[in-house]
Amino acid sequence: MEEDEILLGGSGVVRGLLAGLAPGAVVVDVGGGEGSFAGKMLAVRPDISVVLQEQAVTCSAARSNPALAPYAEDRLRVVERSFFDGIEETDGQLYVLKYILHNWGDDDCVRILSNVRVALEKALSKNNHASGSNGDARVLIIEHGPVESSPEIRLLDLHMAVLCGKGASERSTEEYSKLVEASGLTLHRAHPSKGGVYAMECGLPA
């Protein structure tokens, strides 16, 4: 089964989280590339919008992606900004990091997650006196693995180290949990691995 189908199919973790969002909710696809996954999320929920944040050169590719054309006018916003410089959208109900963290060493991962935490905190501060409070906003980390789940993931871990350089790796659930905690977030749930793909649901501490 194709990985996005695992995530967005009938019992997929992303589909379930999208189903729980209120109409008009904003999903932020952090480092979402040319927008393939963003487009699929928009197709699953016709009443939400997506903010795609990426580097400028990749944003150009996303804007010219024909799969995103039906959503470009009113449901998709493309933001040119490195996730190392912060997360621009602070009204998101779900922040998705799909295959991002395995490209980076621990310090960079904490920096990325800390920037997402700041976005959640700004939203909560802005909305905590309103009925639309963002206190339940979530961060969803999607990765291959975890590395303890199969020998194949161990091999992929070696591939990541060669491809992306020092520090890049697939990680165990415990290792990701430590990065999440170091960023000031809390790991709420690690969803079971399926087809070599798994997801960790995080949020602000209670």
N, C-alpha and C positions, 0 to 999 in steps of 0.2 A: 504494500500500500504506500502511495506517495506521501511524503512527510506532511505536507500541508493538509492533506485529506485526514491524516491521523489527528491533527490539531483542530480542524474545522468541520470534520464529519459529524455524524449523528451523536456520538458520545465524546467528541473531542473536547479537551479542556478549554481551548479558546472559544469554541462555540458555546460552551456552557457559561463562560464568563460574559460573553457578549449578550447572551440571552437574559442575563441578570441586570443589564444596564437599563436605565430609564430612557425613554424616547428623547432624542436630542443630545444624548451623551456624546462626549468627545473621547476618542481613543488616540493616543500618541504613539506612533511607530518610531521609536528611537533608533536611528541608524538603519532605516528601512529600505535602503538601496533604491532600486528603480521602481519600487512600489508594487511588486507582485503580491505580497502578502496583504498590503493595505487594501488593494483592490478586492481581494477575496473576503476580507473582513467587511468591507462595505457591501458586498453582495449578500453576505449572510444577514446583515441587519440594515434594511433600507432606510431606517429612521435614525441612524447615528451618523457622525462625521469623523473623519480621521485627519490628524495632523501628521505629516511625514517630515521628520527632521533629518537632514543629511548634509554632507559636504556639497559645495556649490556645483562641482562638476557632475556629481551624481543626481543632484536636483534637476539639472538640465535634462538628463536621461529620463527621469521620472515624469517631467512635464511633457515629454514627447512620447511617452508610453501609451500606445493606443488603448490598452486595457483600462487605463484610468480616465480616458476621455469622457465617459458618461458621468463621472463624478466630479470633474474638475471645476465645474461652475459653482456648485453650492455645497458639496459634501467633502471635498478634499482640499486641504491647504498644505502647500509645500514650503518648508522653512529651511533656509540656507544657514546652517550653524553647526559647528562641531559639537558633539556631545561633551567634549572636554571643556568647552567654553560655557556650558550651562544648557538647561532645557528651557526653551522659550515659552512653550505653552504651559500655563499653570492652572488650567481649568479642566484638565483631563480626569476622567474617571478610571481609565486603565492605561498604563504605560507599558508598552511591550518592547522587550529587548530580545530579539530573535537572532540567535547565533552571533552575538556581539562579544560577550565576555571571554569566550574561549580564544579570541584573537589577541588578548592582552594579558600582561602580567598582573600580579595581585595589586600593586599600588595603583595602576591605571584603572583596574576594575573598581576599586574602592572610590576612586575619583569620579568615575562615571556614575556609579550608584549614588554617591553623595549628591551629585548634581540633580539626579531624579528626586532624591529625598527633599532637597531644597524646593523643587517645584511643588511637591505635595504639601510641604509646610506653608508655602505662600498661598496655595489654594485654600487650605484649612483656615489660615489667618484671615483671609479675605471673606470667607463664606461662613464662618462659625456662628454668625448671628442671623444667618438667613436659612430659609427652609431647605435650600439646595446645598447644604453643607457637604464638603468634600472629604469628610473624615473617613469614609469607607473607600477612598480611592486606592487602587491596587497597582503594584508593579508585578509584571509577569516576565520572568526570566526563562527563556526557552533555549535548551542546549541539547547536544547529543550526550547520551550517557544514561545515568551517571557512570563513571569509570569502573565502579565496583560491579556493574551489572553484566558485563560480558567481555571476553577477550578482544572482540572486535573494537570495542571502544578504546581499549588500551593501545591498539595499533593506530587508531585515529589520533590518539593523544600524541604519539610519536610524529605523525604526519603534521600536526599543528605546530609542534616545536620546530620542525624543519621549515615549514612554509612561512610562519609568522615571526619566528625569531624567539629570542630569549624571553621566557616568562609565559608565552602563549601555551595553553594546554586545555585539554578536557579535564574536568575536575570531579571529585566525589561530592556527594551531597553535603558532607561535613565541611569540605573545603569551601563550597559556595556559601554555606551557612555562615562561616566565619567572615567571609567578605561582606555579606549582607549586614551582619552585626557591626562590623567595623565602619560601615557607611552610615550607621544610625538608623537603619531600617530593621524590621523584624520579619523573620521567615514564618509565615502563617501555615503554609502547607507545601509539601513536596509531592506533586502528583506522580503516580507510578509511571515508570518507563514503559513505552509502547512503541515497538518498531524502532528502537534505538533513539527515540525522542522522549524527552521528559521536560517538565516545567515546574518552576518554583514560584509560588504566589507569596508576595511580600507586601508590607505596608508600614505605616508609621507605628511606633510603639503605642500601646494603649495608654 
